Amino acid sequence: MITDPIFYALAVPAVVLVGLSKGAFGGTATLAGVPLMAIAVDPVTAAAILLPILVVMDIVSLLAWRGRFDRGVIATMLPAAAVGVLAGYLTAAMVSPDGFRLTIGLIAIWFFANWYFGHRHQRPARDPQPVKGAVWGMLAGFSSFVSHAGGPPFQIYVVPLRLSPQLFAGTSVVFFAAVNAVKLLPYAMLGEFSAANLATSAILLPLAPLSTLAGVWLVKRIDPELFYRLIYWMLLPIGLKLAYDGGLALLF
């Protein structure tokens, strides 16, 4: 078990932020969890500690949003996401997580810029596009396996569909709960669930349901337009963070 107080000073706000995001904004801030914890421990350890906590958050969120999800989105994206998780496992020793962080970060920045400069005002809902949904679903599964960074690919496809905040949150909960469950076995096969990591996860675990339920409470009381503005604005710093971390690591 990790005993460094600096780690917990970073891990506690990271888990709370992820829990709020899980309950309210479709897991957007999950991207911030690993980078924040990785200030004190290596990113692989941070991801391994966080995954069991994410699974508990998923269970709480599934109970809170039960029955509220878009079946078309799940049917389109989830099978492709499973393929992405498998690809992440098979290429774990070959693919650079930093290169993928850079790519996802740039895509998230582009997505924000496209909204901010061209379509901020009353953008019409886009019709479902199964092929694009499958592509983004696979990228979400792969990036979720590599660094718990599946949020931007998921949102790039789903946000333009303009689901209601509750339906968006519920759809995201179902999608990432399934993806995180699928990730458990390959993570274990890669030896990332050491006794020390699991003990550290257990210490942080009580924060999971409380912060997730707080996020659920928030999204049920927020205006739909404000909800989507927050989603877009959260993508910008996350995209910048991912692009900066990935680019800097590749350069040096």
ZADRENNU-492353 format. One record per residue (C-alpha): x, y, z; residue number from 1; residue in three letters. Coordinates in pm, 1 decimal. Example, Ala and Ser with C-alpha at 12.3 -4.5 7.8 and 13.67 -1.06 7.14 Angstrom:
> east/north/up/zalum/torlum
> 1230.0/-450.0/780.0/1/ALA
> 1367.0/-106.0/714.0/2/SER
***
This chain:
> east/north/up/zalum/torlum
> 0.0/0.0/0.0/1/MET
> 122.3/348.2/-84.9/2/ILE
> 188.3/556.0/228.4/3/THR
> 326.2/877.0/75.2/4/ASP
> 105.2/1167.1/198.2/5/PRO
> 179.5/1364.3/-119.5/6/ILE
> 19.9/1086.2/-322.1/7/PHE
> -300.3/1103.2/-118.1/8/TYR
> -302.6/1483.5/-133.4/9/ALA
> -326.7/1439.7/-510.5/10/LEU
> -527.8/1116.3/-526.2/11/ALA
> -816.7/1230.9/-304.7/12/VAL
> -911.8/1533.0/-521.5/13/PRO
> -851.5/1321.5/-832.1/14/ALA
> -1099.7/1054.6/-717.6/15/VAL
> -1356.1/1317.9/-612.8/16/VAL
> -1324.8/1493.4/-948.4/17/LEU
> -1360.7/1165.9/-1136.6/18/VAL
> -1664.0/1070.0/-926.6/19/GLY
> -1839.7/1400.8/-991.1/20/LEU
> -1765.4/1360.8/-1360.3/21/SER
> -1888.8/1001.9/-1364.4/22/LYS
> -2219.4/1104.3/-1214.5/23/GLY
> -2273.9/1424.7/-1410.2/24/ALA
> -2068.8/1476.3/-1721.0/25/PHE
> -2024.2/1134.7/-1870.6/26/GLY
> -1680.4/1069.0/-1728.4/27/GLY
> -1517.4/1370.6/-1895.5/28/THR
> -1291.0/1448.8/-1602.4/29/ALA
> -1184.2/1085.6/-1573.9/30/THR
> -906.8/1202.7/-1806.0/31/LEU
> -772.4/1419.9/-1526.5/32/ALA
> -754.7/1138.3/-1271.3/33/GLY
> -449.4/954.5/-1400.2/34/VAL
> -243.1/1269.8/-1480.9/35/PRO
> -311.1/1413.2/-1135.3/36/LEU
> -218.0/1092.3/-955.1/37/MET
> 79.5/1041.4/-1187.1/38/ALA
> 249.3/1344.0/-1033.0/39/ILE
> 330.6/1119.5/-736.1/40/ALA
> 344.9/771.0/-896.8/41/VAL
> 411.0/637.4/-1244.5/42/ASP
> 114.6/650.1/-1488.0/43/PRO
> 77.7/271.0/-1509.1/44/VAL
> 43.0/244.8/-1130.4/45/THR
> -200.2/536.7/-1126.8/46/ALA
> -417.7/370.1/-1391.8/47/ALA
> -413.7/36.7/-1208.3/48/ALA
> -513.2/198.8/-876.9/49/ILE
> -790.8/396.8/-1041.5/50/LEU
> -957.3/116.6/-1240.1/51/LEU
> -1120.6/-69.9/-944.6/52/PRO
> -1245.3/266.5/-815.8/53/ILE
> -1392.4/342.5/-1158.6/54/LEU
> -1576.3/9.5/-1150.9/55/VAL
> -1737.4/95.8/-814.8/56/VAL
> -1833.8/437.4/-951.0/57/MET
> -1984.3/264.4/-1253.8/58/ASP
> -2201.3/43.8/-1030.8/59/ILE
> -2331.1/346.4/-839.2/60/VAL
> -2396.7/534.5/-1163.0/61/SER
> -2576.2/238.9/-1321.6/62/LEU
> -2811.4/222.5/-1024.2/63/LEU
> -2871.4/598.3/-1036.4/64/ALA
> -2933.5/611.0/-1413.1/65/TRP
> -3089.3/267.6/-1460.7/66/ARG
> -3294.6/242.0/-1777.5/67/GLY
> -3188.0/583.2/-1909.2/68/ARG
> -2962.4/533.6/-2207.6/69/PHE
> -2971.4/554.3/-2585.7/70/ASP
> -2982.8/197.8/-2715.4/71/ARG
> -2873.8/300.5/-3064.4/72/GLY
> -2553.2/460.7/-2936.7/73/VAL
> -2470.6/160.4/-2719.8/74/ILE
> -2542.5/-88.6/-3000.3/75/ALA
> -2321.3/109.3/-3238.0/76/THR
> -2028.2/195.4/-3014.2/77/MET
> -1993.3/-78.7/-2753.1/78/LEU
> -1899.0/-376.2/-2977.3/79/PRO
> -1640.1/-155.6/-3147.3/80/ALA
> -1509.9/-43.9/-2806.3/81/ALA
> -1453.0/-408.8/-2709.3/82/ALA
> -1240.5/-445.8/-3022.2/83/VAL
> -1048.3/-134.7/-2916.7/84/GLY
> -981.8/-278.6/-2570.3/85/VAL
> -858.1/-602.3/-2727.0/86/LEU
> -629.9/-404.2/-2958.6/87/ALA
> -494.7/-214.0/-2658.5/88/GLY
> -415.3/-538.1/-2479.4/89/TYR
> -252.2/-702.0/-2781.2/90/LEU
> -37.8/-397.3/-2856.0/91/THR
> 35.2/-295.6/-2495.4/92/ALA
> 407.9/-353.0/-2537.3/93/ALA
> 431.2/-183.0/-2878.3/94/MET
> 206.2/123.0/-2878.6/95/VAL
> 329.2/442.9/-2718.8/96/SER
> 69.2/575.2/-2474.3/97/PRO
> 227.0/920.2/-2515.3/98/ASP
> 170.4/916.2/-2890.6/99/GLY
> -191.1/822.7/-2838.2/100/PHE
> -235.7/1087.6/-2568.3/101/ARG
> -105.0/1346.7/-2815.0/102/LEU
> -346.1/1231.3/-3086.2/103/THR
> -650.2/1225.0/-2859.2/104/ILE
> -554.9/1562.4/-2713.3/105/GLY
> -532.1/1722.7/-3057.6/106/LEU
> -867.4/1571.7/-3157.3/107/ILE
> -1030.9/1707.6/-2841.4/108/ALA
> -886.2/2054.6/-2910.4/109/ILE
> -1013.3/2038.8/-3269.7/110/TRP
> -1358.4/1935.7/-3148.7/111/PHE
> -1373.4/2232.2/-2910.9/112/PHE
> -1244.8/2475.3/-3174.8/113/ALA
> -1498.6/2351.2/-3429.7/114/ASN
> -1777.7/2423.6/-3181.6/115/TRP
> -1638.9/2752.8/-3050.8/116/TYR
> -1560.3/2920.7/-3383.1/117/PHE
> -1832.8/2779.5/-3601.1/118/GLY
> -2129.0/2623.1/-3427.4/119/HIS
> -2173.0/2756.2/-3076.2/120/ARG
> -2525.0/2880.6/-3124.7/121/HIS
> -2814.8/2638.2/-3160.4/122/GLN
> -2628.3/2371.5/-3351.5/123/ARG
> -2887.1/2123.8/-3485.6/124/PRO
> -2878.5/1767.1/-3365.5/125/ALA
> -2687.9/1533.6/-3597.0/126/ARG
> -2848.0/1211.6/-3713.7/127/ASP
> -2683.5/886.8/-3593.9/128/PRO
> -2404.6/766.4/-3823.2/129/GLN
> -2326.2/400.6/-3742.3/130/PRO
> -1993.7/384.1/-3924.9/131/VAL
> -1858.2/693.2/-3752.7/132/LYS
> -2000.1/567.6/-3425.1/133/GLY
> -1814.5/239.0/-3462.0/134/ALA
> -1485.8/415.3/-3544.4/135/VAL
> -1511.0/648.6/-3246.0/136/TRP
> -1625.5/359.9/-3027.1/137/GLY
> -1314.5/160.4/-3115.4/138/MET
> -1092.6/462.6/-3045.6/139/LEU
> -1272.3/516.1/-2713.5/140/ALA
> -1211.6/154.5/-2612.4/141/GLY
> -846.4/163.9/-2713.8/142/PHE
> -769.1/498.1/-2547.2/143/SER
> -962.4/393.7/-2237.0/144/SER
> -746.6/83.2/-2208.7/145/PHE
> -422.4/273.2/-2263.7/146/VAL
> -479.2/564.5/-2024.8/147/SER
> -847.9/584.2/-1915.0/148/HIS
> -881.6/853.5/-2184.0/149/ALA
> -1191.1/727.9/-2361.5/150/GLY
> -1398.1/1040.9/-2296.4/151/GLY
> -1309.9/1260.5/-2597.1/152/PRO
> -1367.2/991.8/-2865.8/153/PRO
> -1700.3/904.2/-2704.8/154/PHE
> -1804.5/1267.8/-2686.8/155/GLN
> -1690.5/1350.2/-3040.2/156/ILE
> -1957.7/1114.1/-3167.7/157/TYR
> -2228.1/1148.4/-2901.7/158/VAL
> -2233.8/1520.2/-2812.3/159/VAL
> -2350.4/1631.5/-3162.0/160/PRO
> -2648.8/1396.4/-3128.3/161/LEU
> -2780.7/1645.6/-2871.1/162/ARG
> -2924.1/1393.9/-2626.7/163/LEU
> -3086.7/1532.2/-2314.1/164/SER
> -2841.5/1572.2/-2022.7/165/PRO
> -2995.5/1277.3/-1837.8/166/GLN
> -2988.9/1055.2/-2147.1/167/LEU
> -2633.7/1160.7/-2229.0/168/PHE
> -2518.1/1084.7/-1874.8/169/ALA
> -2697.9/748.1/-1865.6/170/GLY
> -2564.5/645.3/-2206.7/171/THR
> -2211.5/735.8/-2103.9/172/SER
> -2250.7/542.4/-1778.0/173/VAL
> -2361.8/224.6/-1956.4/174/VAL
> -2089.0/255.7/-2219.8/175/PHE
> -1797.3/310.4/-1982.7/176/PHE
> -1924.1/66.5/-1721.2/177/ALA
> -1910.9/-204.2/-1987.2/178/ALA
> -1571.4/-88.8/-2116.6/179/VAL
> -1420.1/-78.9/-1766.1/180/ASN
> -1556.8/-425.8/-1688.4/181/ALA
> -1398.8/-559.8/-2007.4/182/VAL
> -1066.5/-397.7/-1910.4/183/LYS
> -1041.0/-583.2/-1578.0/184/LEU
> -925.3/-915.4/-1722.1/185/LEU
> -651.9/-781.1/-1952.9/186/PRO
> -526.6/-548.8/-1677.6/187/TYR
> -499.3/-849.9/-1446.3/188/ALA
> -326.3/-1055.0/-1718.0/189/MET
> -70.3/-776.1/-1757.2/190/LEU
> 2.6/-795.5/-1381.2/191/GLY
> -117.1/-443.9/-1297.4/192/GLU
> -329.2/-546.1/-995.1/193/PHE
> -56.6/-594.4/-735.5/194/SER
> -144.0/-629.9/-366.7/195/ALA
> -3.6/-281.4/-299.5/196/ALA
> -211.2/-123.1/-576.3/197/ASN
> -532.5/-296.3/-466.3/198/LEU
> -475.3/-194.1/-103.0/199/ALA
> -431.5/167.4/-213.5/200/THR
> -750.4/144.4/-420.2/201/SER
> -934.0/18.1/-110.4/202/ALA
> -819.6/319.7/93.0/203/ILE
> -961.9/558.6/-169.0/204/LEU
> -1275.7/355.5/-239.5/205/LEU
> -1515.4/524.9/11.9/206/PRO
> -1486.9/846.1/-190.8/207/LEU
> -1627.2/673.7/-500.9/208/ALA
> -2001.4/644.7/-421.1/209/PRO
> -2024.6/980.4/-243.2/210/LEU
> -1868.8/1182.5/-524.4/211/SER
> -2059.4/991.7/-793.5/212/THR
> -2397.1/1050.6/-627.3/213/LEU
> -2308.9/1419.3/-594.1/214/ALA
> -2252.8/1427.9/-970.1/215/GLY
> -2588.9/1259.0/-1033.5/216/VAL
> -2759.6/1520.4/-815.2/217/TRP
> -2590.6/1797.7/-1014.8/218/LEU
> -2684.8/1682.2/-1365.4/219/VAL
> -3054.7/1644.4/-1274.4/220/LYS
> -3066.7/2014.6/-1188.1/221/ARG
> -2865.7/2171.6/-1469.5/222/ILE
> -2997.4/2353.5/-1777.8/223/ASP
> -2939.5/2150.4/-2100.6/224/PRO
> -2763.0/2434.4/-2285.6/225/GLU
> -2537.6/2502.1/-1987.7/226/LEU
> -2469.1/2128.5/-1964.7/227/PHE
> -2338.5/2111.7/-2319.4/228/TYR
> -2137.1/2431.5/-2286.8/229/ARG
> -1966.4/2278.1/-1983.3/230/LEU
> -1895.5/1959.8/-2180.2/231/ILE
> -1728.7/2155.5/-2459.9/232/TYR
> -1531.1/2379.5/-2225.3/233/TRP
> -1409.4/2081.4/-2022.5/234/MET
> -1270.7/1928.8/-2340.2/235/LEU
> -1033.2/2222.1/-2399.4/236/LEU
> -809.7/2196.5/-2089.2/237/PRO
> -823.2/1817.2/-2104.1/238/ILE
> -718.5/1819.3/-2469.3/239/GLY
> -439.5/2067.0/-2397.0/240/LEU
> -320.4/1855.1/-2103.7/241/LYS
> -315.4/1534.0/-2306.9/242/LEU
> -145.6/1700.2/-2605.8/243/ALA
> 115.1/1866.5/-2384.3/244/TYR
> 196.2/1552.6/-2185.7/245/ASP
> 211.4/1329.5/-2493.8/246/GLY
> 409.7/1576.4/-2706.5/247/GLY
> 658.5/1657.5/-2431.4/248/LEU
> 720.1/1287.9/-2358.3/249/ALA
> 775.8/1210.7/-2727.2/250/LEU
> 1017.9/1500.5/-2767.1/251/LEU
> 1225.7/1422.2/-2459.3/252/PHE
***
